[in-house]
């Protein structure tokens, strides 16, 4: 993700992303947001919903895996945990229909190494 977009997430949701300053021996958030910029709005909306639900939740890792968003958290209140997991599941499902590069509608592509891209970004990569 572009640095300025990542920085906006960290600024607007500093409590959610507070682990970003911890060492790699304690969290994977030290690596930052490990996705393309096309998922920025999806991650922003998810972050906003989680913080509104429970501001004690902490992001542990945010990345792409198997062509989809993976958003791992810890902490949080027991009574809100199930709803937070539902929000994360919804965002992860949506990511399979949003181009990770540009944010336009996309679909899962590839064999072996899979990505979610729109037609244009797929063609730019030149993978067939």
N, CA, C and O atoms as a printed pandas DataFrame, in Angstrom:
     atom_number atom_name residue_name chain_id  residue_number  x_coord  y_coord  z_coord
0              1         N          UNK        A               1    0.848   -1.179    0.000
1              2        CA          UNK        A               1    0.000    0.000    0.000
2              3         C          UNK        A               1    0.891    1.239    0.000
3              4         O          UNK        A               1    1.936    1.277    0.648
4              5         N          UNK        A               2    0.444    2.252   -0.748
5              6        CA          UNK        A               2    1.202    3.502   -0.783
6              7         C          UNK        A               2    1.335    4.062    0.632
7              8         O          UNK        A               2    0.405    3.997    1.436
8              9         N          UNK        A               3    2.509    4.611    0.912
9             10        CA          UNK        A               3    2.816    5.117    2.249
10            11         C          UNK        A               3    1.800    6.141    2.737
11            12         O          UNK        A               3    1.403    6.097    3.902
12            13         N          UNK        A               4    1.369    7.059    1.879
13            14        CA          UNK        A               4    0.436    8.100    2.327
14            15         C          UNK        A               4   -0.928    7.516    2.720
15            16         O          UNK        A               4   -1.587    8.027    3.625
16            17         N          UNK        A               5   -1.339    6.457    2.043
17            18        CA          UNK        A               5   -2.605    5.800    2.401
18            19         C          UNK        A               5   -2.466    5.041    3.720
19            20         O          UNK        A               5   -3.338    5.109    4.586
20            21         N          UNK        A               6   -1.357    4.321    3.855
21            22        CA          UNK        A               6   -1.096    3.619    5.101
22            23         C          UNK        A               6   -1.022    4.610    6.270
23            24         O          UNK        A               6   -1.584    4.362    7.337
24            25         N          UNK        A               7   -0.336    5.715    6.064
25            26        CA          UNK        A               7   -0.211    6.727    7.119
26            27         C          UNK        A               7   -1.572    7.286    7.523
27            28         O          UNK        A               7   -1.793    7.582    8.697
28            29         N          UNK        A               8   -2.486    7.435    6.564
29            30        CA          UNK        A               8   -3.838    7.909    6.886
30            31         C          UNK        A               8   -4.559    6.900    7.781
31            32         O          UNK        A               8   -5.218    7.286    8.746
32            33         N          UNK        A               9   -4.436    5.617    7.465
33            34        CA          UNK        A               9   -5.034    4.592    8.323
34            35         C          UNK        A               9   -4.448    4.666    9.733
35            36         O          UNK        A               9   -5.182    4.627   10.721
36            37         N          UNK        A              10   -3.125    4.774    9.819
37            38        CA          UNK        A              10   -2.470    4.822   11.122
38            39         C          UNK        A              10   -2.854    6.073   11.907
39            40         O          UNK        A              10   -2.978    6.024   13.131
40            41         N          UNK        A              11   -3.039    7.179   11.219
41            42        CA          UNK        A              11   -3.420    8.433   11.885
42            43         C          UNK        A              11   -4.881    8.405   12.324
43            44         O          UNK        A              11   -5.197    8.741   13.465
44            45         N          UNK        A              12   -5.765    8.008   11.423
45            46        CA          UNK        A              12   -7.196    8.042   11.726
46            47         C          UNK        A              12   -7.624    6.962   12.710
47            48         O          UNK        A              12   -8.633    7.115   13.399
48            49         N          UNK        A              13   -6.869    5.875   12.781
49            50        CA          UNK        A              13   -7.231    4.759   13.661
50            51         C          UNK        A              13   -6.013    4.336   14.481
51            52         O          UNK        A              13   -5.639    3.164   14.502
52            53         N          UNK        A              14   -5.408    5.302   15.149
53            54        CA          UNK        A              14   -4.153    5.058   15.860
54            55         C          UNK        A              14   -4.285    3.994   16.949
55            56         O          UNK        A              14   -3.338    3.248   17.196
56            57         N          UNK        A              15   -5.431    3.915   17.594
57            58        CA          UNK        A              15   -5.598    2.890   18.638
58            59         C          UNK        A              15   -5.677    1.492   18.019
59            60         O          UNK        A              15   -5.092    0.550   18.553
60            61         N          UNK        A              16   -6.377    1.348   16.926
61            62        CA          UNK        A              16   -6.493    0.054   16.261
62            63         C          UNK        A              16   -5.127   -0.431   15.781
63            64         O          UNK        A              16   -4.814   -1.617   15.879
64            65         N          UNK        A              17   -4.318    0.491   15.262
65            66        CA          UNK        A              17   -3.018    0.135   14.691
66            67         C          UNK        A              17   -1.863    0.447   15.639
67            68         O          UNK        A              17   -0.744    0.695   15.188
68            69         N          UNK        A              18   -2.118    0.438   16.936
69            70        CA          UNK        A              18   -1.072    0.801   17.893
70            71         C          UNK        A              18    0.094   -0.192   17.909
71            72         O          UNK        A              18    1.190    0.169   18.338
72            73         N          UNK        A              19   -0.108   -1.412   17.460
73            74        CA          UNK        A              19    0.983   -2.390   17.447
74            75         C          UNK        A              19    2.018   -2.120   16.354
75            76         O          UNK        A              19    3.054   -2.784   16.313
76            77         N          UNK        A              20    1.754   -1.165   15.477
77            78        CA          UNK        A              20    2.682   -0.903   14.371
78            79         C          UNK        A              20    4.067   -0.491   14.857
79            80         O          UNK        A              20    5.047   -0.618   14.124
80            81         N          UNK        A              21    4.147   -0.004   16.075
81            82        CA          UNK        A              21    5.434    0.458   16.622
82            83         C          UNK        A              21    6.156   -0.616   17.428
83            84         O          UNK        A              21    7.258   -0.387   17.926
84            85         N          UNK        A              22    5.538   -1.781   17.556
85            86        CA          UNK        A              22    6.168   -2.879   18.301
86            87         C          UNK        A              22    7.162   -3.620   17.415
87            88         O          UNK        A              22    7.053   -3.561   16.190
88            89         N          UNK        A              23    8.121   -4.308   18.004
89            90        CA          UNK        A              23    9.097   -5.067   17.202
90            91         C          UNK        A              23    8.487   -6.328   16.606
91            92         O          UNK        A              23    7.435   -6.792   17.045
92            93         N          UNK        A              24    9.164   -6.876   15.598
93            94        CA          UNK        A              24    8.664   -8.060   14.911
94            95         C          UNK        A              24    8.596   -9.285   15.818
95            96         O          UNK        A              24    7.942  -10.267   15.469
96            97         N          UNK        A              25    9.238   -9.249   16.939
97            98        CA          UNK        A              25    9.147  -10.361   17.880
98            99         C          UNK        A              25    7.816  -10.355   18.629
99           100         O          UNK        A              25    7.480  -11.320   19.316
100          101         N          UNK        A              26    7.054   -9.254   18.493
101          102        CA          UNK        A              26    5.788   -9.128   19.217
102          103         C          UNK        A              26    4.563   -8.996   18.315
103          104         O          UNK        A              26    3.447   -9.265   18.759
104          105         N          UNK        A              27    4.746   -8.590   17.066
105          106        CA          UNK        A              27    3.606   -8.371   16.172
106          107         C          UNK        A              27    4.053   -8.378   14.719
107          108         O          UNK        A              27    5.223   -8.146   14.412
108          109         N          UNK        A              28    3.110   -8.648   13.835
109          110        CA          UNK        A              28    3.378   -8.523   12.395
110          111         C          UNK        A              28    2.979   -7.141   11.876
111          112         O          UNK        A              28    3.227   -6.828   10.712
112          113         N          UNK        A              29    2.366   -6.312   12.718
113          114        CA          UNK        A              29    1.991   -4.951   12.282
114          115         C          UNK        A              29    3.215   -4.090   12.028
115          116         O          UNK        A              29    3.114   -3.049   11.379
116          117         N          UNK        A              30    4.376   -4.512   12.532
117          118        CA          UNK        A              30    5.597   -3.745   12.287
118          119         C          UNK        A              30    5.909   -3.661   10.797
119          120         O          UNK        A              30    6.651   -2.775   10.374
120          121         N          UNK        A              31    5.346   -4.579    9.985
121          122        CA          UNK        A              31    5.568   -4.585    8.544
122          123         C          UNK        A              31    4.600   -3.657    7.821
123          124         O          UNK        A              31    4.739   -3.433    6.618
124          125         N          UNK        A              32    3.626   -3.117    8.538
125          126        CA          UNK        A              32    2.667   -2.209    7.926
126          127         C          UNK        A              32    1.522   -2.951    7.256
127          128         O          UNK        A              32    1.311   -4.141    7.489
128          129         N          UNK        A              33    0.794   -2.230    6.425
129          130        CA          UNK        A              33   -0.332   -2.798    5.688
130          131         C          UNK        A              33    0.245   -3.467    4.436
131          132         O          UNK        A              33    0.774   -2.786    3.557
132          133         N          UNK        A              34    0.146   -4.776    4.356
133          134        CA          UNK        A              34    0.778   -5.536    3.280
134          135         C          UNK        A              34   -0.230   -5.927    2.200
135          136         O          UNK        A              34   -0.445   -7.106    1.919
136          137         N          UNK        A              35   -0.842   -4.898    1.601
137          138        CA          UNK        A              35   -1.775   -5.097    0.497
138          139         C          UNK        A              35   -1.521   -4.014   -0.539
139          140         O          UNK        A              35   -0.761   -3.074   -0.307
140          141         N          UNK        A              36   -2.167   -4.165   -1.682
141          142        CA          UNK        A              36   -2.137   -3.106   -2.676
142          143         C          UNK        A              36   -3.027   -1.951   -2.244
143          144         O          UNK        A              36   -3.878   -2.107   -1.367
144          145         N          UNK        A              37   -2.831   -0.810   -2.853
145          146        CA          UNK        A              37   -3.588    0.406   -2.505
146          147         C          UNK        A              37   -5.055    0.341   -2.900
147          148         O          UNK        A              37   -5.867    1.114   -2.392
148          149         N          UNK        A              38   -5.404   -0.573   -3.803
149          150        CA          UNK        A              38   -6.794   -0.694   -4.237
150          151         C          UNK        A              38   -7.732   -1.110   -3.121
151          152         O          UNK        A              38   -8.938   -0.876   -3.209
152          153         N          UNK        A              39   -7.209   -1.713   -2.089
153          154        CA          UNK        A              39   -8.038   -2.126   -0.961
154          155         C          UNK        A              39   -8.098   -1.088    0.148
155          156         O          UNK        A              39   -8.671   -1.347    1.207
156          157         N          UNK        A              40   -7.507    0.097   -0.084
157          158        CA          UNK        A              40   -7.496    1.127    0.955
158          159         C          UNK        A              40   -8.894    1.408    1.508
159          160         O          UNK        A              40   -9.091    1.374    2.723
160          161         N          UNK        A              41   -9.864    1.683    0.637
161          162        CA          UNK        A              41  -11.202    2.056    1.115
162          163         C          UNK        A              41  -11.857    0.915    1.886
163          164         O          UNK        A              41  -12.536    1.144    2.887
164          165         N          UNK        A              42  -11.655   -0.284    1.427
165          166        CA          UNK        A              42  -12.181   -1.465    2.116
166          167         C          UNK        A              42  -11.596   -1.569    3.532
167          168         O          UNK        A              42  -12.323   -1.811    4.496
168          169         N          UNK        A              43  -10.289   -1.386    3.643
169          170        CA          UNK        A              43   -9.624   -1.453    4.948
170          171         C          UNK        A              43  -10.011   -0.256    5.806
171          172         O          UNK        A              43  -10.186   -0.392    7.017
172          173         N          UNK        A              44  -10.146    0.910    5.192
173          174        CA          UNK        A              44  -10.553    2.109    5.934
174          175         C          UNK        A              44  -11.948    1.907    6.539
175          176         O          UNK        A              44  -12.163    2.164    7.723
176          177         N          UNK        A              45  -12.881    1.449    5.720
177          178        CA          UNK        A              45  -14.249    1.231    6.202
178          179         C          UNK        A              45  -14.296    0.172    7.294
179          180         O          UNK        A              45  -15.030    0.323    8.271
180          181         N          UNK        A              46  -13.526   -0.892    7.141
181          182        CA          UNK        A              46  -13.467   -1.936    8.160
182          183         C          UNK        A              46  -12.866   -1.383    9.450
183          184         O          UNK        A              46  -13.381   -1.644   10.538
184          185         N          UNK        A              47  -11.801   -0.634    9.334
185          186        CA          UNK        A              47  -11.163   -0.043   10.518
186          187         C          UNK        A              47  -12.133    0.852   11.271
187          188         O          UNK        A              47  -12.222    0.798   12.498
188          189         N          UNK        A              48  -12.850    1.666   10.532
189          190        CA          UNK        A              48  -13.832    2.573   11.134
190          191         C          UNK        A              48  -14.920    1.795   11.874
191          192         O          UNK        A              48  -15.303    2.162   12.985
192          193         N          UNK        A              49  -15.413    0.729   11.262
193          194        CA          UNK        A              49  -16.467   -0.081   11.877
194          195         C          UNK        A              49  -15.966   -0.786   13.137
195          196         O          UNK        A              49  -16.679   -0.860   14.138
196          197         N          UNK        A              50  -14.750   -1.298   13.085
197          198        CA          UNK        A              50  -14.199   -1.989   14.259
198          199         C          UNK        A              50  -14.005   -1.025   15.412
199          200         O          UNK        A              50  -14.381   -1.329   16.544
200          201         N          UNK        A              51  -13.423    0.130   15.141
201          202        CA          UNK        A              51  -13.176    1.114   16.200
202          203         C          UNK        A              51  -14.489    1.592   16.805
203          204         O          UNK        A              51  -14.583    1.779   18.018
204          205         N          UNK        A              52  -15.499    1.788   15.969
205          206        CA          UNK        A              52  -16.815    2.204   16.460
206          207         C          UNK        A              52  -17.423    1.123   17.359
207          208         O          UNK        A              52  -18.063    1.430   18.364
208          209         N          UNK        A              53  -17.221   -0.120   16.994
209          210        CA          UNK        A              53  -17.753   -1.247   17.753
210          211         C          UNK        A              53  -17.020   -1.430   19.081
211          212         O          UNK        A              53  -17.642   -1.622   20.125
212          213         N          UNK        A              54  -15.677   -1.365   19.024
213          214        CA          UNK        A              54  -14.864   -1.660   20.215
214          215         C          UNK        A              54  -13.465   -1.093   20.009
215          216         O          UNK        A              54  -12.677   -1.641   19.238
216          217         N          UNK        A              55  -13.159   -0.011   20.687
217          218        CA          UNK        A              55  -11.860    0.636   20.482
218          219         C          UNK        A              55  -10.711   -0.026   21.241
219          220         O          UNK        A              55   -9.609    0.520   21.292
220          221         N          UNK        A              56  -10.962   -1.200   21.830
221          222        CA          UNK        A              56   -9.873   -1.931   22.482
222          223         C          UNK        A              56   -9.301   -3.028   21.588
223          224         O          UNK        A              56   -8.332   -3.689   21.961
224          225         N          UNK        A              57   -9.895   -3.222   20.414
225          226        CA          UNK        A              57   -9.375   -4.196   19.450
226          227         C          UNK        A              57   -8.067   -3.656   18.868
227          228         O          UNK        A              57   -7.942   -2.457   18.619
228          229         N          UNK        A              58   -7.100   -4.544   18.655
229          230        CA          UNK        A              58   -5.815   -4.159   18.066
230          231         C          UNK        A              58   -5.546   -5.002   16.820
231          232         O          UNK        A              58   -5.671   -6.226   16.853
232          233         N          UNK        A              59   -5.183   -4.353   15.743
233          234        CA          UNK        A              59   -4.778   -5.069   14.534
234          235         C          UNK        A              59   -3.404   -5.681   14.772
235          236         O          UNK        A              59   -2.491   -5.013   15.258
236          237         N          UNK        A              60   -3.268   -6.947   14.428
237          238        CA          UNK        A              60   -2.021   -7.681   14.597
238          239         C          UNK        A              60   -1.315   -7.851   13.257
239          240         O          UNK        A              60   -0.086   -7.842   13.185
240          241         N          UNK        A              61   -2.119   -8.007   12.182
241          242        CA          UNK        A              61   -1.562   -8.136   10.838
242          243         C          UNK        A              61   -2.649   -7.838    9.813
243          244         O          UNK        A              61   -3.796   -8.259    9.966
244          245         N          UNK        A              62   -2.275   -7.106    8.765
245          246        CA          UNK        A              62   -3.171   -6.817    7.649
246          247         C          UNK        A              62   -2.383   -7.109    6.376
247          248         O          UNK        A              62   -1.359   -6.478    6.110
248          249         N          UNK        A              63   -2.877   -8.084    5.582
249          250        CA          UNK        A              63   -2.119   -8.513    4.413
250          251         C          UNK        A              63   -3.035   -9.152    3.378
251          252         O          UNK        A              63   -4.231   -9.340    3.603
252          253         N          UNK        A              64   -2.437   -9.478    2.240
253          254        CA          UNK        A              64   -3.099  -10.267    1.200
254          255         C          UNK        A              64   -2.609  -11.698    1.330
255          256         O          UNK        A              64   -1.423  -11.945    1.544
256          257         N          UNK        A              65   -3.532  -12.633    1.199
257          258        CA          UNK        A              65   -3.164  -14.053    1.184
258          259         C          UNK        A              65   -4.179  -14.785    0.317
259          260         O          UNK        A              65   -5.385  -14.590    0.470
260          261         N          UNK        A              66   -3.699  -15.620   -0.588
261          262        CA          UNK        A              66   -4.553  -16.365   -1.512
262          263         C          UNK        A              66   -5.504  -15.448   -2.272
263          264         O          UNK        A              66   -6.641  -15.822   -2.560
264          265         N          UNK        A              67   -5.027  -14.234   -2.599
265          266        CA          UNK        A              67   -5.804  -13.292   -3.384
266          267         C          UNK        A              67   -6.817  -12.485   -2.603
267          268         O          UNK        A              67   -7.517  -11.656   -3.184
268          269         N          UNK        A              68   -6.915  -12.705   -1.297
269          270        CA          UNK        A              68   -7.907  -11.996   -0.491
270          271         C          UNK        A              68   -7.282  -11.275    0.690
271          272         O          UNK        A              68   -6.147  -11.548    1.080
272          273         N          UNK        A              69   -8.039  -10.360    1.244
273          274        CA          UNK        A              69   -7.622   -9.623    2.426
274          275         C          UNK        A              69   -7.612  -10.554    3.633
275          276         O          UNK        A              69   -8.509  -11.381    3.798
276          277         N          UNK        A              70   -6.604  -10.414    4.461
277          278        CA          UNK        A              70   -6.556  -11.080    5.763
278          279         C          UNK        A              70   -6.323   -9.988    6.802
279          280         O          UNK        A              70   -5.377   -9.206    6.707
280          281         N          UNK        A              71   -7.196   -9.953    7.779
281          282        CA          UNK        A              71   -7.168   -8.901    8.800
282          283         C          UNK        A              71   -7.229   -9.597   10.158
283          284         O          UNK        A              71   -8.286  -10.065   10.580
284          285         N          UNK        A              72   -6.088   -9.660   10.831
285          286        CA          UNK        A              72   -5.991  -10.371   12.104
286          287         C          UNK        A              72   -5.971   -9.379   13.261
287          288         O          UNK        A              72   -5.284   -8.359   13.208
288          289         N          UNK        A              73   -6.726   -9.688   14.295
289          290        CA          UNK        A              73   -6.837   -8.789   15.448
290          291         C          UNK        A              73   -6.659   -9.563   16.750
291          292         O          UNK        A              73   -6.719  -10.792   16.786
292          293         N          UNK        A              74   -6.439   -8.804   17.810
293          294        CA          UNK        A              74   -6.417   -9.365   19.154
294          295         C          UNK        A              74   -7.095   -8.362   20.078
295          296         O          UNK        A              74   -7.436   -7.248   19.683
296          297         N          UNK        A              75   -7.277   -8.793   21.312
297          298        CA          UNK        A              75   -7.911   -7.911   22.295
298          299         C          UNK        A              75   -9.391   -7.779   22.030
299          300         O          UNK        A              75   -9.996   -8.617   21.363
300          301         N          UNK        A              76   -9.956   -6.739   22.548
301          302        CA          UNK        A              76  -11.381   -6.508   22.378
302          303         C          UNK        A              76  -12.183   -7.087   23.522
303          304         O          UNK        A              76  -11.714   -7.928   24.289
304          305         N          UNK        A              77  -13.382   -6.615   23.602
305          306        CA          UNK        A              77  -14.297   -7.052   24.651
306          307         C          UNK        A              77  -15.002   -8.332   24.217
307          308         O          UNK        A              77  -15.345   -8.501   23.047
308          309         N          UNK        A              78  -15.208   -9.216   25.162
309          310        CA          UNK        A              78  -15.834  -10.498   24.859
310          311         C          UNK        A              78  -17.194  -10.328   24.191
311          312         O          UNK        A              78  -17.533  -11.082   23.280
312          313         N          UNK        A              79  -17.973   -9.350   24.632
313          314        CA          UNK        A              79  -19.328   -9.167   24.099
314          315         C          UNK        A              79  -19.361   -8.607   22.678
315          316         O          UNK        A              79  -20.400   -8.666   22.021
316          317         N          UNK        A              80  -18.253   -8.069   22.198
317          318        CA          UNK        A              80  -18.224   -7.524   20.832
318          319         C          UNK        A              80  -17.378   -8.370   19.880
319          320         O          UNK        A              80  -17.334   -8.093   18.681
320          321         N          UNK        A              81  -16.720   -9.380   20.393
321          322        CA          UNK        A              81  -15.792  -10.162   19.583
322          323         C          UNK        A              81  -16.470  -10.788   18.367
323          324         O          UNK        A              81  -15.938  -10.722   17.259
324          325         N          UNK        A              82  -17.639  -11.394   18.566
325          326        CA          UNK        A              82  -18.320  -12.067   17.452
326          327         C          UNK        A              82  -18.679  -11.071   16.345
327          328         O          UNK        A              82  -18.517  -11.386   15.166
328          329         N          UNK        A              83  -19.157   -9.896   16.696
329          330        CA          UNK        A              83  -19.514   -8.883   15.697
330          331         C          UNK        A              83  -18.266   -8.401   14.958
331          332         O          UNK        A              83  -18.307   -8.194   13.745
332          333         N          UNK        A              84  -17.158   -8.222   15.678
333          334        CA          UNK        A              84  -15.909   -7.810   15.032
334          335         C          UNK        A              84  -15.472   -8.862   14.010
335          336         O          UNK        A              84  -15.037   -8.518   12.911
336          337         N          UNK        A              85  -15.585  -10.126   14.368
337          338        CA          UNK        A              85  -15.233  -11.206   13.443
338          339         C          UNK        A              85  -16.142  -11.200   12.219
339          340         O          UNK        A              85  -15.686  -11.465   11.107
340          341         N          UNK        A              86  -17.431  -10.898   12.417
341          342        CA          UNK        A              86  -18.360  -10.807   11.284
342          343         C          UNK        A              86  -17.965   -9.670   10.349
343          344         O          UNK        A              86  -17.993   -9.837    9.130
344          345         N          UNK        A              87  -17.599   -8.523   10.899
345          346        CA          UNK        A              87  -17.166   -7.382   10.081
346          347         C          UNK        A              87  -15.928   -7.741    9.267
347          348         O          UNK        A              87  -15.828   -7.404    8.087
348          349         N          UNK        A              88  -14.995   -8.423    9.906
349          350        CA          UNK        A              88  -13.764   -8.832    9.223
350          351         C          UNK        A              88  -14.080   -9.834    8.121
351          352         O          UNK        A              88  -13.563   -9.716    7.010
352          353         N          UNK        A              89  -14.919  -10.814    8.417
353          354        CA          UNK        A              89  -15.296  -11.806    7.397
354          355         C          UNK        A              89  -15.937  -11.140    6.181
355          356         O          UNK        A              89  -15.637  -11.504    5.044
356          357         N          UNK        A              90  -16.819  -10.165    6.417
357          358        CA          UNK        A              90  -17.476   -9.449    5.311
358          359         C          UNK        A              90  -16.449   -8.722    4.447
359          360         O          UNK        A              90  -16.506   -8.792    3.219
360          361         N          UNK        A              91  -15.513   -8.026    5.087
361          362        CA          UNK        A              91  -14.494   -7.286    4.335
362          363         C          UNK        A              91  -13.590   -8.242    3.559
363          364         O          UNK        A              91  -13.222   -7.967    2.417
364          365         N          UNK        A              92  -13.237   -9.357    4.179
365          366        CA          UNK        A              92  -12.396  -10.327    3.486
366          367         C          UNK        A              92  -13.122  -10.900    2.265
367          368         O          UNK        A              92  -12.510  -11.099    1.215
368          369         N          UNK        A              93  -14.405  -11.160    2.401
369          370        CA          UNK        A              93  -15.197  -11.642    1.261
370          371         C          UNK        A              93  -15.282  -10.581    0.163
371          372         O          UNK        A              93  -15.143  -10.902   -1.017
372          373         N          UNK        A              94  -15.507   -9.331    0.538
373          374        CA          UNK        A              94  -15.592   -8.243   -0.445
374          375         C          UNK        A              94  -14.285   -8.077   -1.213
375          376         O          UNK        A              94  -14.292   -7.730   -2.394
376          377         N          UNK        A              95  -13.165   -8.327   -0.537
377          378        CA          UNK        A              95  -11.858   -8.126   -1.179
378          379         C          UNK        A              95  -11.687   -9.009   -2.412
379          380         O          UNK        A              95  -10.894   -8.687   -3.297
380          381         N          UNK        A              96  -12.412  -10.102   -2.476
381          382        CA          UNK        A              96  -12.310  -11.005   -3.622
382          383         C          UNK        A              96  -13.034  -10.468   -4.854
383          384         O          UNK        A              96  -13.042  -11.108   -5.906
384          385         N          UNK        A              97  -13.641   -9.287   -4.716
385          386        CA          UNK        A              97  -14.361   -8.651   -5.814
386          387         C          UNK        A              97  -13.882   -7.221   -6.070
387          388         O          UNK        A              97  -14.512   -6.471   -6.815
388          389         N          UNK        A              98  -12.754   -6.851   -5.442
389          390        CA          UNK        A              98  -12.179   -5.512   -5.591
390          391         C          UNK        A              98  -10.725   -5.658   -6.011
391          392         O          UNK        A              98   -9.954   -6.365   -5.363
392          393         N          UNK        A              99  -10.353   -4.992   -7.089
393          394        CA          UNK        A              99   -8.975   -5.035   -7.563
394          395         C          UNK        A              99   -8.033   -4.506   -6.485
395          396         O          UNK        A              99   -8.188   -3.384   -6.004
396          397         N          UNK        A             100   -7.066   -5.323   -6.120
397          398        CA          UNK        A             100   -6.126   -4.937   -5.072
398          399         C          UNK        A             100   -5.242   -3.764   -5.498
399          400         O          UNK        A             100   -4.742   -3.026   -4.649
400          401         N          UNK        A             101   -5.047   -3.589   -6.791
401          402        CA          UNK        A             101   -4.188   -2.520   -7.293
402          403         C          UNK        A             101   -4.893   -1.169   -7.398
403          404         O          UNK        A             101   -4.357   -0.153   -6.955
404          405         N          UNK        A             102   -6.112   -1.154   -7.993
405          406        CA          UNK        A             102   -6.746    0.135   -8.309
406          407         C          UNK        A             102   -8.080    0.371   -7.615
407          408         O          UNK        A             102   -8.568    1.501   -7.608
408          409         N          UNK        A             103   -8.685   -0.657   -7.032
409          410        CA          UNK        A             103   -9.955   -0.495   -6.326
410          411         C          UNK        A             103  -11.197   -0.672   -7.183
411          412         O          UNK        A             103  -12.315   -0.615   -6.672
412          413         N          UNK        A             104  -11.014   -0.886   -8.472
413          414        CA          UNK        A             104  -12.160   -1.136   -9.359
414          415         C          UNK        A             104  -12.664   -2.568   -9.134
415          416         O          UNK        A             104  -11.988   -3.368   -8.488
416          417         N          UNK        A             105  -13.852   -2.892   -9.666
417          418        CA          UNK        A             105  -14.319   -4.274   -9.547
418          419         C          UNK        A             105  -13.286   -5.235  -10.135
419          420         O          UNK        A             105  -12.719   -4.980  -11.198
420          421         N          UNK        A             106  -13.056   -6.327   -9.438
421          422        CA          UNK        A             106  -12.070   -7.310   -9.876
422          423         C          UNK        A             106  -12.545   -8.710   -9.551
423          424         O          UNK        A             106  -13.634   -8.918   -9.016
424          425         N          UNK        A             107  -11.705   -9.647   -9.887
425          426        CA          UNK        A             107  -12.029  -11.043   -9.579
426          427         C          UNK        A             107  -10.738  -11.803   -9.335
427          428         O          UNK        A             107   -9.653  -11.374   -9.728
428          429         N          UNK        A             108  -10.884  -12.937   -8.680
429          430        CA          UNK        A             108   -9.760  -13.806   -8.379
430          431         C          UNK        A             108   -9.210  -14.379   -9.676
431          432         O          UNK        A             108   -9.965  -14.875  -10.512
432          433         N          UNK        A             109   -7.888  -14.311   -9.842
433          434        CA          UNK        A             109   -7.251  -14.769  -11.073
434          435         C          UNK        A             109   -5.965  -15.517  -10.740
435          436         O          UNK        A             109   -5.360  -15.328   -9.684
436          437         N          UNK        A             110   -5.578  -16.360  -11.664
437          438        CA          UNK        A             110   -4.305  -17.055  -11.552
438          439         C          UNK        A             110   -4.468  -18.501  -11.141
439          440         O          UNK        A             110   -5.548  -18.960  -10.770
440          441         N          UNK        A             111   -3.360  -19.190  -11.222
441          442        CA          UNK        A             111   -3.283  -20.586  -10.807
442          443         C          UNK        A             111   -2.043  -20.696   -9.930
443          444         O          UNK        A             111   -0.969  -20.232  -10.311
444          445         N          UNK        A             112   -2.182  -21.285   -8.798
445          446        CA          UNK        A             112   -1.054  -21.343   -7.869
446          447         C          UNK        A             112   -0.969  -20.051   -7.084
447          448         O          UNK        A             112   -1.488  -19.953   -5.972
448          449         N          UNK        A             113   -0.313  -19.062   -7.666
449          450        CA          UNK        A             113   -0.249  -17.730   -7.054
450          451         C          UNK        A             113   -1.450  -16.948   -7.564
451          452         O          UNK        A             113   -1.488  -16.572   -8.735
452          453         N          UNK        A             114   -2.433  -16.698   -6.701
453          454        CA          UNK        A             114   -3.661  -16.031   -7.129
454          455         C          UNK        A             114   -3.707  -14.605   -6.613
455          456         O          UNK        A             114   -3.152  -14.287   -5.562
456          457         N          UNK        A             115   -4.385  -13.749   -7.378
457          458        CA          UNK        A             115   -4.553  -12.341   -7.043
458          459         C          UNK        A             115   -5.964  -11.921   -7.425
459          460         O          UNK        A             115   -6.611  -12.553   -8.260
460          461         N          UNK        A             116   -6.425  -10.854   -6.809
461          462        CA          UNK        A             116   -7.707  -10.277   -7.203
462          463         C          UNK        A             116   -7.420   -8.973   -7.929
463          464         O          UNK        A             116   -6.942   -8.005   -7.337
464          465         N          UNK        A             117   -7.724   -8.963   -9.230
465          466        CA          UNK        A             117   -7.428   -7.812  -10.079
466          467         C          UNK        A             117   -8.564   -7.577  -11.066
467          468         O          UNK        A             117   -9.339   -8.483  -11.373
468          469         N          UNK        A             118   -8.647   -6.346  -11.557
469          470        CA          UNK        A             118   -9.562   -6.019  -12.646
470          471         C          UNK        A             118   -8.883   -6.435  -13.957
471          472         O          UNK        A             118   -7.712   -6.816  -13.961
472          473         N          UNK        A             119   -9.621   -6.361  -15.064
473          474        CA          UNK        A             119   -9.063   -6.734  -16.368
474          475         C          UNK        A             119   -7.830   -5.898  -16.710
475          476         O          UNK        A             119   -6.821   -6.434  -17.167
476          477         N          UNK        A             120   -7.912   -4.596  -16.489
477          478        CA          UNK        A             120   -6.817   -3.688  -16.865
478          479         C          UNK        A             120   -5.538   -4.012  -16.079
479          480         O          UNK        A             120   -4.464   -4.140  -16.667
480          481         N          UNK        A             121   -5.656   -4.144  -14.757
481          482        CA          UNK        A             121   -4.469   -4.431  -13.945
482          483         C          UNK        A             121   -3.917   -5.819  -14.231
483          484         O          UNK        A             121   -2.707   -6.037  -14.163
484          485         N          UNK        A             122   -4.798   -6.753  -14.550
485          486        CA          UNK        A             122   -4.356   -8.094  -14.925
486          487         C          UNK        A             122   -3.521   -8.035  -16.208
487          488         O          UNK        A             122   -2.462   -8.654  -16.307
488          489         N          UNK        A             123   -4.029   -7.267  -17.198
489          490        CA          UNK        A             123   -3.322   -7.133  -18.467
490          491         C          UNK        A             123   -1.967   -6.437  -18.278
491          492         O          UNK        A             123   -0.983   -6.795  -18.925
492          493         N          UNK        A             124   -1.927   -5.439  -17.385
493          494        CA          UNK        A             124   -0.673   -4.730  -17.124
494          495         C          UNK        A             124    0.376   -5.678  -16.573
495          496         O          UNK        A             124    1.553   -5.571  -16.917
496          497         N          UNK        A             125   -0.032   -6.588  -15.735
497          498        CA          UNK        A             125    0.919   -7.570  -15.177
498          499         C          UNK        A             125    1.424   -8.526  -16.249
499          500         O          UNK        A             125    2.499   -9.111  -16.112
500          501         N          UNK        A             126    0.647   -8.682  -17.315
501          502        CA          UNK        A             126    1.078   -9.523  -18.424
502          503         C          UNK        A             126    1.124  -11.002  -18.116
503          504         O          UNK        A             126    1.881  -11.749  -18.736
504          505         N          UNK        A             127    0.322  -11.424  -17.170
505          506        CA          UNK        A             127    0.273  -12.835  -16.810
506          507         C          UNK        A             127   -0.879  -13.482  -17.568
507          508         O          UNK        A             127   -1.987  -12.945  -17.579
508          509         N          UNK        A             128   -0.644  -14.593  -18.182
509          510        CA          UNK        A             128   -1.716  -15.300  -18.902
510          511         C          UNK        A             128   -1.850  -16.704  -18.409
511          512         O          UNK        A             128   -2.699  -17.451  -18.896
